């Protein structure tokens, strides 16, 4: 079997890239394709030195800094990529990878993190982040996103089989594309955590600092609570958060995996407010025996056992989070229960489910 794996952009090592690495472990001879490939940013990761075939976007100067603004031409880029020589094509998609063109003698499996969130449920965040929300340019941008939604739905019909990373994503696929998807939760390296026997007296939030993560609301909540909070991560929201945070809130920026694991092993609780398609960081916190306090929508509902391994709150605001934190101060969450809960999302479980699926569809 000749297998091509199609990714969108290999620019950082994040959640979808970890999923990609597990797929490559199962199929090490697969040829990797991506719209763009930033080799420098992948040094020291399992993707370092990996051969990658790229699209015409790779030829654009400084594309690694511009790619998010190139969303309108990404459908053309993905459709231009040639995968005709392969028996099976596996696309890992959160934007356009599912739109790769295949012929009738190929099998195309698309593992979907989310339908293109910029064009669907995060349209306003995308426009604001790229300063496209002014009246005239905003109208043009919204028309472009409307065309992208049409392309997104039509191109989704090309895949022979759809996988989803969560029940939440499967619902979004049904709403956006009118198709059913089988759920296989992504792999999480739960074994790298060693929960401390005694938790330290600080809360933690680990995330990319972008608007939809709502980290500013988390900071506001802890400013009022005056409880210690560590924020790990970087992104365009950092300057705003630095101005907003009081002395009890520490912004640590990007940290190595070992440092994050150590902090999660010791933290009193992990706090989160975004609606995630899945939420690997929440699983990692659970694996570290860390209770998760999260907004009760999206992947959090599938990861956290409310009242047993964490708390889910229903108002997506600083007030809603503050109330849940105060409630958690009175409620003892069993660290061992949180750790055991995370085992449901292990890499071993993923490998077994994914191989079983591949064997069922690739004859």
N, C-alpha and C positions, 0 to 999 in steps of 0.2 A: 504494500500500500504506500503510494506516494502522498504525503500529507503536507499541505500548506497551512500555516497558522497566520491569520491576518489580525493585526492590532492597529490601533489608530495612530497614536504618537508615542514613541519611546523617548520621552523627554525627562521623566523623573522615575524613581522607583517607588510606586505607591501600591494601592490595593489591587488594581487590575493587572499590574505588572507581576505581583506575587501570584495571582491566579495564572498568568501566562507561564511563569517559571514552573509551576506544578504541572501544567499541561506539557511543557517541554521535557520534564523529567519522565513523564509517561511515554513521550514520543520524541526521544532525543534526536532522531534523524530528520525531523520535520524542518522544512524551510520556513523561516520567519519573514513576514512582510509587514511593513508599517508605512504610514504616510510620511513620517519624518523620523529620524534617528539621531539623537544627540549622544554620541559615544562618551563624551567627557562626563556627562551627568550620571552615567551608569558604571563608572569606574568603582570597583569595590563591591559591586552587586553581582548576583548570579548571572546577570545578562552581559557582564563585561566580556568583550571579545566575541560575542555572538554575531554570526553573519546575518545581515538584514538587507532585504531588497526593499527599496524605498520608491516613493512616487515622485512626480515632477516637482512637488512642493519642496523637496530636499535641496533643489538648486537655488531657491530664493535666499539671498543673503540675510543672515540673522533670523532665519525662519524659526529657530528655537524660542525667540522672544516674541514673534509675531503670530504664531500659529493659531491662537484663539481668535484673533481677528479675521482669520482666513476661512471661518466657518462657511460662508456662502459658496466658496469654490471647492469645498471638501467633497461634495458628491461627485464632481467631475474627477477629482483626484482619485477617489476610491474606485470609480468605474473604469479608470484608465489603467489600473494595475492588472497585469497579466498572470493569471493562475491556471491557464488552460491545461498545463502539462500534469496537473495533480489529479489523483483519484478522489481525494477527499479534501475539502476546504473547511477549516474550523476558524470562524471569525469570533473575536472577543470584542464586543461592541458596547460602547456607551454614547456613541455619536453616529458614525457613518459606516463602520466596518461591516455591518450586516448587509450593506449595499454592494458588496463585491460581486462582480458578474461571473457566473459559472455557466457551464453548458449542461445539457440534459443527461449526459453520461457521468457527471460528477455528483458527489453527495456534498451538500453544503449544510453544515451544522453551525448555528449562531448561538453563542453563549452570551446572553444579554445582561449587562449590568443595569441598564435602564434604557428606555427609548430616549432619544435625544432631548435631554432635560432643558437645554437652552431654548428649544423651539416649543416645548410643551409647558410643563408646570413651573419652570424657572425663567420664563421669558423676561419678566420685568427685571430680575436680578442681572441677567446677561446684558440687557440694554443699559442699565445703570453702571455696571462695572466697566463697560467699554465707552461710556459717555455718549450713548446713542439714544438717550431719552429726551432730547430736545425736540420741539414741535416738528420741524421740517425733516430733519434727518431721522427722527423717531418714526415718522410715518413710512419712510422708505425702508427702515430697518424692520418694522413690523410686517410690511409686505414681503420682504425677503424671508422672514421667519415663517410666514404663511406658506410660501412656496416650498420652503424646506420641510414643513410638516407634510405637505402633499407628497414630496419625494420620499420622505421617511416612511410613510405608510405604503406607498407603491413598492419601494425597494425591499421592504420587509417580507413581501410575498415571494422573494427570490429564494429565501432559505428553505431547505427541505425540512429541517427540524429546528425548533427553538428551545433553548434552555434558559432558565431565569435564575438569578442568584437568590431570590427570595419570593415568598408568596406576594409580597407588596409589588415587586417588579412584575410578576406574572399578571397581576391585576392591571398594572399600567400598560403592559403589552396588549392585553385584551381591550382596554379602553382606546389606546392609540392606533393599534394595528388590526384589531378584530381577530386576533389569533390566540390559540392556546399555547402555553409553554410549560414544559416540565421543570420542576424546581429541583436544582441540586445546589445546596449551599456551598459557597466558596471555601477553600481550605484556609485554616488559621493555624499557625504554629503554636498551639496551646501548651506544648511541652517545654517551651523555653522559660516558663514562669515558675517561680518558687515563692508562694505566698508566705509572708512573714507571720510568725505566731502572734505578734501584737502589731496592730495597725498604728501608724503615726497620726498625728493630729493635723493633717492637711488634706484638702480636696484637690482634685486634678482634672484638667481638661486637655485632651490631646487632639489636635485638629489642624488642617490647613486653615489659615486665617483669611477666609473669603466671606462675603456678606451672608450667603445663605446658611452658613454654619451658626450664625447668630451669637458669636462669641461676645459681642458688645453687650448683649442682654445678660449674658452670664456674668460679665464683669460688673454690670450695674447691680445685679442681685447680690454679689459678694461685697460690693462697696457698702451696701445697706446692712448686710449681715455682719460685716466686720470679722469674717472668718478667713483663715489662710487658704489661698487658692494658688496653685501653680498652673500656668498655661504653657504647654509645649507645642511648638509649631511656628510657622512663618507664613507670610503672604501679604497681600496688599492692604489688609486691615490693620497691620502692625502699628503704623503711626497713629491711627485713631485710638487704638487700644492703649498705647503708651500714654496718651493725653488723658484718657478716661480712668485708668486704673489708680486706685489708692494704694497705700503702702502695704496693705495685707494681700494684694494681688501681685504676683511675680510673673513676668513674661520671660520665659527661658529661651525663646526662639527654637530653631531646629536643634534636635538632640539625637545622638546615635541610638540605635535600637537597644543597646545594653543599658543605657541610662534610663530610657523610657521603661524598660522592663523592671528595673530596680525601683523606680518611683511608683509604678503600678503595684508592685509587690507590697509596698508599704503604705500606700495612700488610704485615707479613711473612706473615701468614695470617689467615683468618677462621675462627672456631671456633663450632660449633653442636652442640646436643645434643638438641633437640626432634625429635619425629617430625612432619614437616610434610606436608600434603596436596600441596604443591608446594614453595614456598620461594623467593620472589622475591629475598630478600636474598642467598641463595647464588648466584643467577644474577648479581646485580649485582656481587658480589665477584669472580666469575669474569671478568666483563666488564672489571673494573678490573685484571685480571692477578693477582689475589690468590688464592693457593691456599686451598682450603676443607678444613678438618678437621671432619668431621661424623659423627654417629652414622649407621651404615649401614642405615637403614630409612626408608621413606616416600619423599618426593620427592627426597631427597638422592641416592638410588641412580640416579635418572633424570637428575640434573643433573651430578654429579661423576663424572669418569672416574678411578676409583681408581688411585692410583700415577702418574697422568699429569697431572691438573689439581688434584689434592688427595688426601686420605687419608680413608678411611671406617673407623671403628672399630666393633667389634661388641659392646662392653659399655657399656650406657648408664649410666655412672657417672663420678665424678671420676677414678677410677683408670683407666678405659678411655680417657678424654680425655687424661690425663697421659701415658699410654703412647704415644698417637698423636702428641702434641706432641713428645715426645722423639724419636720416630722421624722426624718431619718435620725436626727440627734436623739430622739426618744426611743427609736426602734433598733434593736440589735439584729443585724443581718448576719447569717451564718456564712463565714468565709469559705468553709468546705463545700457548702451547697452551691456557692457561686462557681467555684473551681470545677465541681462535678458537672454543672450545667454547661460549661464551655466545651466539655468533651464531645458534645453533639456536633461540633463544627471542626473537628480535628482534620489534619491533612490526610491521615490514614482513611478516615471515613470518606473524604472526597475522592481519593484515588479509587476506592472500591466502587463507589456509585458511578463515577465518571467512566471507568473502564467497562463496567457492566452496561452502561448506556451505549458506549461506542460499539461494543460487541453486538448489541441488539439491532443497530441500524446500519452497520458496515458489514456486509455479508461477503 
